[in-house]
Amino acid sequence: MSETQVFYRKWRPALFQDVVGQNHISHTLRKAITSNRVAHAYLFTGPRGVGKTSMARIVAKALNSPTTETGEPVLDSDTTQSIEMGNYLDLIEIDGASNRGIDDIRTLRDSTQFKPALGQYKIYIIDEVHMLTTPAFNALLKTLEEPPEKVVFILCTTDSYRVPSTIISRCQRFDFRRLSTNDIVGRLVEICKAEQINCELSALELIAKQAWGSLRDAENLLEQLSISYSNESETTENPEITEFQARKLLGMGDRSVAETFTSFLLTSNIKSALELINLETEKGSNLTVLHNSVIDVLRSCLLVNAGITSENTENFGLEPKLIELAEQIPTSRLLQIINTMAKAKINSDTSSPLPLELAVMSTSSENFAQQPKQTVIKPQSQKSNNNETSVKHTKRNAIKPQSQKSNNNETPVNNKVPQILDQDDPLQDGPIQNSEETSEKANVELWEKVIWLMRRTRNKKYTVGSLLRNTEEPILKNGKISLRFKSKSLSNLFKEEISDPRSKNALREAIEQVYNQPLELELITQGNFDSDGNLVKDEEKHMPMVRQALQLGAKIVGEEKISTEK
């Protein structure tokens, strides 16, 4: 065997007993071989890197070479050696991805008519069989229905659902399991001893977890690690590969940073969490790696919270303080944090920390307290002197009327007063005081509600809500709202967007919901802008020359009124 072979080829299982984690399949196949009850077709299905192709080759060895009493092939036989070298005539391996057409299967079918040249069986291993075309499957089906004597098909696939049921029904199916962390670590320990690799057990556990049940992936990661750090120290002949080095190679970052970050989330220490993000950004750390590490730590916290323990990793490697936090935090609160962090979309191509910062802000316990779990439409009715309040429903929001009690009589609030119930609504709900003139502070707060309600309404390019954010503080007086945009171009864009009747109606409904009455929108679009299109302040328009002109009867023109009535 060549010394230059990569680990997953060099350490490919040669016997049934060498296949890791698939004892249920190995036992059945050995029994079939020893009892001479070999099927004409097998289907091996399961995740990548769990031993499907290796098992198929071992079956080919066992069918054509001398075997032991337990059904294991004899390794020093000529047939076994020839199969290992890949030049055995009666073993044909086909890649279903590159030989997927009907002509390829017809050629295969024709070759099955010839008897085995050297062994007892002619064996066809079709890897990635799910990649065959429909006509190719139909051509193969005929051969499986009436198989030639001494021909065995072994079909391997990771996607069994893509294989036609007519094919599956004519095969003996074996489902390969995803390997456990312990199984992978045990195999890696054997490879390290044979290859004289000095590696921390925690580093091997990290590799096993990163492989997600694939032994081939784990062997590749181990080889990368050994190559990277085999000559790390000049003074030590065989330096030990540490968990820190493994994390660095795998791009998993420092776990202690992730645990510290997680503790800030669990204790709602938003300020410290944001400071940590800023520190890691300044250091040039990969925020995607940090995010993935935090998700992994949160998963461990969830398992600890559920009372699940791990003997091998001592509570999943969490620090004692974090374990205590995970045990004490309410499960609902922990689930909210995990869901929020998992939904964060961190772009590895950019260095912006904003998505992660927004996720952190969203985990605040105050935010969770304000946001209901789901949007609920709850129409309610209240009676006062044989009158019933009306309930209005919007497309996304449920509106619930409110009432106020005074002494022994129930006085209903104006029927148009809404309470907006929406899971994404960041604004506080409550009764709106209706008056002819609203205070400046309250007016701004109410206008923010209107903007938020219009956040997704658009006609052409821009949302109405984003445009409304570029206005001066609105003035509510005498049944109308006066707006001035910060530039003439923004004003023109707003008029284009509001020209659509749907946008106009949406704005009318939003204003009516928030202000409890239909209001007229007065848009100042001209006359108060300079030559560059920038807004001119009120105090600027009353310069001496302008005031003299106004005294002589001149008027400032260009104020446009937009009716929001139906």
C-alpha positions as CSV (number, residue, x, y, z in Angstrom):
1,M,0.0,0.0,0.0
2,S,1.4,3.3,-1.0
3,E,2.6,5.7,1.7
4,T,1.3,8.7,-0.2
5,Q,-2.3,7.6,0.1
6,V,-4.6,9.9,2.0
7,F,-6.0,8.7,5.3
8,Y,-9.5,7.8,4.1
9,R,-8.0,5.5,1.4
10,K,-5.2,4.2,3.4
11,W,-7.4,3.2,6.3
12,R,-10.4,2.0,4.3
13,P,-11.9,-1.1,6.0
14,A,-10.7,-4.4,4.6
15,L,-12.9,-6.7,6.7
16,F,-16.5,-6.6,7.9
17,Q,-15.3,-6.2,11.5
18,D,-13.4,-3.1,10.4
19,V,-16.5,-1.2,9.3
20,V,-17.2,1.3,12.2
21,G,-20.8,1.6,13.5
22,Q,-22.5,-0.7,11.1
23,N,-22.5,-4.0,13.0
24,H,-26.1,-4.7,12.2
25,I,-25.3,-4.8,8.5
26,S,-22.0,-6.6,8.8
27,H,-23.6,-9.4,10.8
28,T,-26.4,-10.0,8.3
29,L,-24.0,-10.0,5.3
30,R,-21.6,-12.5,6.9
31,K,-24.5,-14.8,7.7
32,A,-25.7,-14.6,4.1
33,I,-22.3,-15.5,2.8
34,T,-21.7,-18.4,5.2
35,S,-25.1,-19.8,4.5
36,N,-24.8,-19.3,0.7
37,R,-27.9,-17.2,0.6
38,V,-26.6,-14.3,-1.5
39,A,-29.1,-12.0,-3.1
40,H,-28.8,-10.9,-6.7
41,A,-29.1,-7.2,-5.8
42,Y,-28.4,-5.0,-2.7
43,L,-29.2,-1.4,-2.0
44,F,-26.8,0.4,0.4
45,T,-28.2,3.7,1.5
46,G,-27.1,6.2,4.2
47,P,-25.2,9.5,4.8
48,R,-21.9,10.1,3.1
49,G,-18.7,8.7,4.6
50,V,-20.3,5.9,6.7
51,G,-18.9,2.9,4.8
52,K,-21.3,2.0,2.0
53,T,-18.7,1.6,-0.8
54,S,-16.2,0.0,1.5
55,M,-18.9,-2.5,2.6
56,A,-19.7,-3.2,-1.1
57,R,-16.0,-4.0,-1.8
58,I,-15.8,-6.3,1.2
59,V,-18.8,-8.2,-0.1
60,A,-17.1,-8.5,-3.4
61,K,-14.0,-10.0,-1.7
62,A,-16.0,-12.4,0.4
63,L,-17.9,-13.7,-2.6
64,N,-14.9,-14.4,-4.8
65,S,-12.1,-15.2,-2.3
66,P,-11.6,-17.8,0.4
67,T,-13.5,-16.9,3.6
68,T,-13.2,-17.7,7.3
69,E,-15.8,-19.5,9.3
70,T,-17.3,-16.1,10.2
71,G,-17.6,-15.0,6.6
72,E,-14.6,-12.7,6.6
73,P,-12.5,-12.7,3.4
74,V,-8.9,-13.9,3.6
75,L,-6.7,-10.9,3.1
76,D,-3.6,-12.6,1.8
77,S,-5.4,-14.3,-1.1
78,D,-4.7,-13.3,-4.7
79,T,-8.3,-12.3,-5.3
80,T,-8.4,-10.0,-2.3
81,Q,-5.1,-8.4,-3.2
82,S,-6.3,-7.9,-6.8
83,I,-9.5,-6.2,-5.6
84,E,-7.5,-4.0,-3.2
85,M,-5.4,-2.9,-6.2
86,G,-8.5,-2.2,-8.3
87,N,-7.6,-4.6,-11.2
88,Y,-9.9,-7.5,-10.6
89,L,-11.8,-8.4,-13.8
90,D,-15.0,-9.6,-12.2
91,L,-15.5,-6.4,-10.1
92,I,-16.9,-3.5,-12.1
93,E,-17.3,-0.2,-10.3
94,I,-19.5,2.4,-12.0
95,D,-20.0,6.0,-11.0
96,G,-23.7,6.8,-11.4
97,A,-23.1,10.5,-11.8
98,S,-20.9,10.2,-14.9
99,N,-22.4,7.1,-16.4
100,R,-26.0,8.0,-16.0
101,G,-27.4,7.6,-19.5
102,I,-29.4,4.8,-21.0
103,D,-26.5,3.9,-23.4
104,D,-24.2,3.3,-20.4
105,I,-26.7,1.0,-18.7
106,R,-27.3,-0.9,-22.0
107,T,-23.6,-1.5,-22.2
108,L,-23.6,-2.8,-18.6
109,R,-26.6,-5.0,-19.3
110,D,-24.8,-6.5,-22.3
111,S,-21.7,-7.3,-20.3
112,T,-23.8,-9.2,-17.7
113,Q,-24.3,-12.0,-20.3
114,F,-20.7,-13.1,-20.0
115,K,-19.8,-15.4,-17.2
116,P,-17.3,-14.5,-14.5
117,A,-13.7,-14.7,-15.8
118,L,-11.9,-15.5,-12.6
119,G,-14.2,-15.8,-9.6
120,Q,-17.5,-17.3,-8.7
121,Y,-19.5,-14.1,-9.1
122,K,-19.4,-11.0,-11.4
123,I,-20.2,-8.0,-9.2
124,Y,-21.3,-4.6,-10.3
125,I,-21.0,-1.7,-7.8
126,I,-23.0,1.4,-9.0
127,D,-22.1,4.3,-6.7
128,E,-24.5,7.3,-6.5
129,V,-27.1,5.3,-8.3
130,H,-29.8,8.0,-7.7
131,M,-28.1,10.1,-10.4
132,L,-29.2,7.8,-13.2
133,T,-31.8,9.1,-15.6
134,T,-35.3,7.7,-15.8
135,P,-34.6,5.8,-19.1
136,A,-31.5,4.4,-17.5
137,F,-33.4,3.2,-14.5
138,N,-35.9,1.5,-16.8
139,A,-33.1,-0.3,-18.6
140,L,-31.6,-1.4,-15.3
141,L,-35.0,-2.6,-14.1
142,K,-35.3,-5.3,-16.8
143,T,-31.9,-6.7,-15.7
144,L,-32.9,-6.7,-12.0
145,E,-36.2,-8.5,-12.8
146,E,-34.4,-11.3,-14.7
147,P,-30.9,-11.3,-13.4
148,P,-28.3,-13.5,-15.1
149,E,-26.8,-16.3,-13.1
150,K,-23.8,-15.5,-10.9
151,V,-24.3,-11.7,-11.2
152,V,-24.6,-9.5,-8.1
153,F,-25.6,-5.8,-8.2
154,I,-24.7,-3.5,-5.3
155,L,-26.3,-0.1,-5.6
156,C,-25.0,2.7,-3.3
157,T,-26.8,6.0,-2.7
158,T,-27.1,8.9,-0.2
159,D,-30.6,9.8,-1.5
160,S,-32.7,6.6,-1.6
161,Y,-35.9,8.7,-2.1
162,R,-34.6,9.5,-5.6
163,V,-34.4,5.8,-6.5
164,P,-37.6,4.5,-8.1
165,S,-39.6,2.2,-5.9
166,T,-39.6,-0.5,-8.6
167,I,-35.8,-0.6,-8.3
168,I,-35.9,-0.7,-4.5
169,S,-38.4,-3.5,-4.3
170,R,-36.1,-5.8,-6.2
171,C,-33.1,-5.2,-3.9
172,Q,-32.3,-6.1,-0.4
173,R,-32.0,-2.8,1.3
174,F,-29.5,-1.9,4.1
175,D,-29.7,1.5,5.8
176,F,-26.4,2.7,7.1
177,R,-26.4,4.8,10.2
178,R,-24.7,8.1,10.9
179,L,-21.7,7.3,13.1
180,S,-21.7,8.5,16.7
181,T,-19.0,10.7,18.1
182,N,-17.6,7.9,20.2
183,D,-17.3,5.6,17.2
184,I,-15.5,8.2,15.2
185,V,-13.2,9.1,18.1
186,G,-12.3,5.4,18.7
187,R,-11.3,5.1,15.0
188,L,-9.3,8.3,15.1
189,V,-7.4,7.1,18.1
190,E,-6.4,3.9,16.3
191,I,-5.2,5.9,13.3
192,C,-3.2,8.3,15.5
193,K,-1.4,5.3,17.2
194,A,-0.6,3.8,13.8
195,E,0.5,7.0,12.3
196,Q,2.4,8.2,15.4
197,I,0.3,11.3,15.7
198,N,0.3,12.9,19.2
199,C,-3.1,14.5,19.6
200,E,-5.2,15.6,22.5
201,L,-8.4,13.6,23.0
202,S,-10.4,16.8,23.2
203,A,-9.1,17.7,19.7
204,L,-10.2,14.4,18.4
205,E,-13.6,14.9,19.9
206,L,-13.8,18.3,18.2
207,I,-13.0,16.7,14.9
208,A,-15.6,14.0,15.4
209,K,-18.3,16.6,16.2
210,Q,-17.3,18.7,13.2
211,A,-17.6,15.6,10.9
212,W,-21.3,15.2,11.8
213,G,-21.3,11.4,11.6
214,S,-19.0,11.0,8.5
215,L,-15.9,9.0,9.3
216,R,-14.3,10.0,5.9
217,D,-14.7,13.7,6.7
218,A,-13.2,13.1,10.2
219,E,-10.2,11.3,8.7
220,N,-9.6,14.1,6.2
221,L,-9.7,16.7,9.1
222,L,-7.3,14.6,11.1
223,E,-4.9,14.5,8.2
224,Q,-5.1,18.2,7.7
225,L,-4.4,18.7,11.3
226,S,-1.4,16.4,11.4
227,I,0.1,18.0,8.3
228,S,-0.4,21.5,9.6
229,Y,1.1,21.0,13.1
230,S,3.4,17.9,12.7
231,N,6.5,20.1,12.6
232,E,5.2,23.0,14.7
233,S,7.9,22.6,17.4
234,E,11.6,22.2,16.5
235,T,12.6,21.1,20.0
236,T,10.0,18.4,20.4
237,E,10.2,15.3,18.1
238,N,6.5,14.5,18.3
239,P,4.6,17.6,19.5
240,E,1.1,17.3,20.8
241,I,-1.7,18.7,18.7
242,T,-3.9,20.7,21.0
243,E,-7.6,21.5,21.0
244,F,-6.8,25.2,20.4
245,Q,-4.9,24.3,17.2
246,A,-7.8,22.1,16.1
247,R,-10.2,25.0,16.6
248,K,-7.9,27.3,14.7
249,L,-7.6,25.0,11.7
250,L,-11.4,24.2,11.6
251,G,-12.3,27.9,11.9
252,M,-14.2,27.3,15.1
253,G,-12.6,30.1,17.2
254,D,-11.9,30.2,20.9
255,R,-14.6,28.4,22.8
256,S,-14.0,30.5,25.9
257,V,-15.0,33.7,23.9
258,A,-18.2,31.9,22.8
259,E,-19.0,30.8,26.4
260,T,-18.4,34.3,27.7
261,F,-20.7,35.7,25.0
262,T,-23.4,33.2,25.8
263,S,-23.3,34.0,29.5
264,F,-24.0,37.7,28.6
265,L,-27.0,36.6,26.6
266,L,-28.4,34.4,29.3
267,T,-28.0,37.2,31.9
268,S,-29.4,39.8,29.5
269,N,-26.1,41.8,29.7
270,I,-26.6,43.4,26.3
271,K,-24.0,46.1,26.9
272,S,-21.2,43.6,27.6
273,A,-22.3,41.4,24.6
274,L,-22.1,44.4,22.2
275,E,-18.7,45.4,23.7
276,L,-17.4,41.8,23.1
277,I,-18.6,41.9,19.4
278,N,-16.9,45.3,19.0
279,L,-13.7,43.9,20.5
280,E,-13.7,40.8,18.2
281,T,-14.3,43.0,15.2
282,E,-11.4,45.2,16.0
283,K,-9.2,42.1,16.4
284,G,-10.2,41.0,12.9
285,S,-12.0,37.9,14.1
286,N,-14.4,36.0,11.8
287,L,-17.9,36.8,13.2
288,T,-19.4,33.9,11.3
289,V,-17.1,31.6,13.3
290,L,-18.1,33.3,16.5
291,H,-21.8,33.0,15.7
292,N,-21.4,29.3,14.9
293,S,-19.6,28.7,18.2
294,V,-22.2,30.6,20.2
295,I,-24.9,28.4,18.5
296,D,-23.0,25.3,19.6
297,V,-22.7,26.5,23.2
298,L,-26.4,27.4,23.3
299,R,-27.2,23.9,22.1
300,S,-25.2,22.5,25.0
301,C,-27.0,24.8,27.4
302,L,-30.3,23.6,26.1
303,L,-29.3,20.0,26.7
304,V,-28.1,20.8,30.2
305,N,-31.3,22.7,30.8
306,A,-33.3,19.6,29.8
307,G,-31.4,17.5,32.2
308,I,-29.3,15.6,29.6
309,T,-25.7,14.8,30.7
310,S,-22.7,13.6,28.8
311,E,-20.3,11.3,30.6
312,N,-17.6,11.6,28.1
313,T,-17.5,15.4,27.8
314,E,-18.6,16.4,31.3
315,N,-21.7,18.4,30.5
316,F,-20.6,19.1,27.0
317,G,-17.4,20.9,28.1
318,L,-19.3,23.9,29.6
319,E,-17.8,26.0,32.4
320,P,-19.3,25.4,35.8
321,K,-20.8,29.0,35.9
322,L,-22.4,28.5,32.5
323,I,-23.8,25.2,33.5
324,E,-25.4,26.8,36.6
325,L,-26.9,29.5,34.4
326,A,-28.2,27.0,31.9
327,E,-29.9,25.0,34.7
328,Q,-31.5,28.0,36.3
329,I,-32.7,30.0,33.3
330,P,-36.4,29.3,32.3
331,T,-36.6,26.9,29.3
332,S,-38.9,29.3,27.4
333,R,-36.4,32.1,27.8
334,L,-33.6,29.9,26.6
335,L,-35.6,28.8,23.6
336,Q,-36.3,32.5,22.7
337,I,-32.6,33.3,22.8
338,I,-31.7,30.3,20.7
339,N,-34.3,31.0,18.1
340,T,-33.2,34.6,17.8
341,M,-29.5,33.8,17.4
342,A,-30.2,31.0,15.0
343,K,-32.2,33.3,12.7
344,A,-29.3,35.8,12.5
345,K,-27.9,35.9,9.0
346,I,-24.2,36.6,9.3
347,N,-22.5,37.3,6.0
348,S,-19.0,35.8,5.9
349,D,-18.2,38.0,2.9
350,T,-18.5,41.2,4.9
351,S,-17.0,42.3,8.1
352,S,-20.1,44.2,9.3
353,P,-21.1,43.3,12.9
354,L,-24.5,44.8,12.5
355,P,-26.5,41.5,11.9
356,L,-25.0,40.0,15.1
357,E,-25.5,43.1,17.0
358,L,-29.2,43.2,16.0
359,A,-29.6,39.6,17.1
360,V,-28.1,40.5,20.4
361,M,-30.5,43.4,20.9
362,S,-33.4,41.2,20.0
363,T,-32.5,38.8,22.8
364,S,-33.2,41.4,25.4
365,S,-35.7,40.2,28.0
366,E,-37.6,43.4,27.7
367,N,-38.1,42.8,24.0
368,F,-39.4,39.3,24.6
369,A,-41.8,40.7,27.2
370,Q,-43.3,43.2,24.7
371,Q,-43.6,40.8,21.8
372,P,-46.4,38.2,21.8
373,K,-45.5,34.7,20.5
374,Q,-47.8,34.9,17.6
375,T,-50.2,37.3,15.8
376,V,-53.7,36.8,17.1
377,I,-56.9,38.3,15.9
378,K,-59.2,38.9,18.9
379,P,-62.3,40.9,18.0
380,Q,-64.0,42.1,21.2
381,S,-67.3,43.8,21.7
382,Q,-68.3,46.2,24.5
383,K,-71.7,47.6,25.2
384,S,-72.7,51.0,26.4
385,N,-76.3,52.2,26.4
386,N,-77.3,49.5,23.8
387,N,-74.4,50.6,21.5
388,E,-71.7,48.2,20.4
389,T,-68.2,49.3,19.4
390,S,-67.1,48.2,16.0
391,V,-64.0,46.2,15.3
392,K,-61.8,46.9,12.4
393,H,-59.3,44.4,10.9
394,T,-56.3,45.2,8.7
395,K,-54.4,42.7,6.5
396,R,-51.7,41.9,8.9
397,N,-52.9,43.3,12.2
398,A,-55.7,42.5,14.5
399,I,-57.5,45.5,16.0
400,K,-59.1,45.4,19.4
401,P,-61.2,48.3,20.8
402,Q,-60.5,49.7,24.2
403,S,-62.9,51.1,26.7
404,Q,-62.7,53.3,29.7
405,K,-64.9,53.3,32.8
406,S,-66.0,56.3,34.8
407,N,-68.0,56.0,38.0
408,N,-71.0,53.7,37.3
409,N,-71.3,54.3,33.6
410,E,-69.2,52.8,30.9
411,T,-68.2,55.5,28.4
412,P,-66.9,53.9,25.2
413,V,-64.0,55.4,23.5
414,N,-64.5,56.5,19.9
415,N,-65.2,53.5,17.8
416,K,-62.2,54.1,15.6
417,V,-59.6,53.8,18.4
418,P,-57.5,50.7,17.5
419,Q,-55.1,48.6,19.5
420,I,-52.6,47.0,17.2
421,L,-51.6,43.4,18.0
422,D,-48.6,42.3,16.0
423,Q,-45.7,40.1,17.0
424,D,-43.2,42.4,15.3
425,D,-44.6,45.7,16.5
426,P,-41.9,47.5,18.6
427,L,-44.2,50.2,19.7
428,Q,-46.2,50.4,22.9
429,D,-49.9,50.1,22.5
430,G,-52.5,52.0,24.4
431,P,-55.4,54.4,24.2
432,I,-54.8,57.5,22.1
433,Q,-56.0,60.8,23.5
434,N,-57.9,62.7,20.9
435,S,-57.6,66.4,20.9
436,E,-57.6,69.2,18.5
437,E,-53.9,69.8,18.9
438,T,-51.5,67.1,20.0
439,S,-48.4,67.9,22.0
440,E,-45.2,68.0,20.0
441,K,-43.7,64.9,21.8
442,A,-46.9,62.8,21.5
443,N,-47.3,63.9,17.9
444,V,-43.8,62.5,17.0
445,E,-44.6,59.2,18.8
446,L,-47.9,58.8,16.9
447,W,-46.2,59.7,13.6
448,E,-43.6,57.0,14.3
449,K,-46.5,54.5,14.5
450,V,-47.8,55.6,11.1
451,I,-44.3,55.2,9.6
452,W,-44.0,51.7,11.1
453,L,-47.4,50.7,9.7
454,M,-46.2,51.9,6.3
455,R,-42.9,50.0,6.5
456,R,-43.7,47.5,3.7
457,T,-46.0,49.5,1.5
458,R,-44.5,50.4,-1.8
459,N,-45.6,51.3,-5.4
460,K,-42.4,51.4,-7.5
461,K,-39.0,51.4,-5.8
462,Y,-39.2,52.9,-2.3
463,T,-41.4,52.0,0.7
464,V,-43.7,54.8,1.9
465,G,-42.5,54.3,5.4
466,S,-38.8,54.9,4.5
467,L,-39.7,58.1,2.7
468,L,-41.8,59.4,5.6
469,R,-38.8,59.1,7.9
470,N,-37.1,61.9,5.9
471,T,-39.6,64.5,6.9
472,E,-39.5,67.3,9.5
473,E,-41.5,66.9,12.6
474,P,-45.2,66.8,11.6
475,I,-47.7,69.3,12.8
476,L,-51.2,68.2,13.6
477,K,-53.7,71.0,13.7
478,N,-57.3,71.6,12.7
479,G,-57.8,68.2,11.2
480,K,-54.8,68.1,9.0
481,I,-51.2,66.9,9.2
482,S,-48.5,69.2,7.7
483,L,-45.4,67.6,6.4
484,R,-42.2,69.0,5.0
485,F,-39.6,66.8,3.3
486,K,-35.9,67.4,3.8
487,S,-35.4,67.7,0.1
488,K,-37.5,68.3,-3.0
489,S,-36.3,65.1,-4.6
490,L,-37.6,63.1,-1.6
491,S,-40.9,65.0,-1.9
492,N,-41.2,64.0,-5.5
493,L,-40.4,60.4,-4.8
494,F,-43.1,60.4,-2.1
495,K,-45.7,61.7,-4.6
496,E,-44.8,59.0,-7.1
497,E,-45.2,56.3,-4.5
498,I,-48.5,57.7,-3.1
499,S,-49.9,58.0,-6.6
500,D,-50.8,54.4,-6.5
501,P,-54.4,54.1,-5.0
502,R,-53.3,51.1,-2.9
503,S,-50.5,53.0,-1.3
504,K,-52.7,56.0,-0.7
505,N,-55.5,53.9,0.9
506,A,-52.9,52.2,3.1
507,L,-51.6,55.6,4.3
508,R,-55.2,56.8,4.9
509,E,-56.0,53.7,7.0
510,A,-52.7,54.0,8.9
511,I,-53.4,57.6,9.8
512,E,-57.0,56.8,10.8
513,Q,-55.9,53.9,13.0
514,V,-53.2,55.9,14.8
515,Y,-55.0,59.3,15.1
516,N,-58.5,58.0,15.6
517,Q,-59.9,60.2,12.8
518,P,-59.6,60.8,9.1
519,L,-57.0,63.6,8.6
520,E,-56.0,65.7,5.6
521,L,-52.3,65.4,4.6
522,E,-50.8,68.8,3.7
523,L,-47.5,68.3,1.8
524,I,-45.2,71.3,1.4
525,T,-43.4,70.5,-1.8
526,Q,-42.4,73.9,-3.2
527,G,-41.7,77.4,-2.2
528,N,-39.7,76.4,0.9
529,F,-36.7,74.9,-0.9
530,D,-33.5,76.7,-2.1
531,S,-32.1,76.4,-5.6
532,D,-30.3,73.2,-4.7
533,G,-33.5,71.6,-3.6
534,N,-32.8,71.6,0.1
535,L,-35.4,72.6,2.7
536,V,-35.4,76.2,4.0
537,K,-36.2,76.6,7.6
538,D,-39.2,78.7,8.8
539,E,-37.0,81.3,10.3
540,E,-35.1,81.7,7.0
541,K,-38.2,82.4,5.0
542,H,-39.0,85.4,7.2
543,M,-36.0,87.4,6.3
544,P,-36.5,91.2,6.1
545,M,-37.0,91.2,2.3
546,V,-39.5,88.4,2.5
547,R,-41.4,90.0,5.4
548,Q,-41.7,93.3,3.5
549,A,-43.0,91.3,0.5
550,L,-45.6,89.6,2.8
551,Q,-46.6,93.0,4.2
552,L,-47.3,94.2,0.7
553,G,-49.6,91.3,0.0
554,A,-47.3,88.7,-1.4
555,K,-47.9,85.0,-0.6
556,I,-45.7,82.0,-0.4
557,V,-47.0,79.4,-2.9
558,G,-46.4,75.8,-3.4
559,E,-48.1,74.1,-0.5
560,E,-49.9,71.0,-1.8
561,K,-52.7,69.3,0.0
562,I,-53.2,65.6,-0.3
563,S,-56.6,64.3,0.8
564,T,-56.6,61.1,2.8
565,E,-60.4,60.9,2.7
566,K,-62.1,58.1,0.8
